[in-house]
Amino acid sequence: MTREFSAIIEKDEDGWFIATVPELEGCHTQAKSMDKLLVRVREAIELCLEVCKRYSIE
C-alpha cells in the first residue's frame, strides 16, 4: 500500500532547506540543497512510519 504525505518546505536565513511533515509528529529534516532535502524527507518519513509501527502509534 502506498501512502502519500505532504511536506512543508521552508528556507532559513542561513540558506538551509527545512522540511516538516505535519501528519507525522516530529518528522522533519534539513539539507543545503533541495535535491538532498527530498531524499532526506523520504528517509525521515520511512523512519517515522517504522517507529509508529514498532510502538503501535497511529
C-alpha positions, 0 to 999 in steps of 0.5 A, a space after each residue: 500500500 502506498 501512502 502519500 504525505 505532504 511536506 512543508 518546505 521552508 528556507 532559513 536565513 542561513 540558506 538551509 532547506 527545512 522540511 516538516 511533515 505535519 501528519 507525522 509528529 516530529 518528522 522533519 529534516 534539513 539539507 543545503 540543497 533541495 535535491 538532498 532535502 527530498 531524499 532526506 524527507 523520504 528517509 525521515 518519513 520511512 523512519 517515522 512510519 517504522 517507529 509508529 509501527 514498532 510502538 503501535 502509534 497511529 
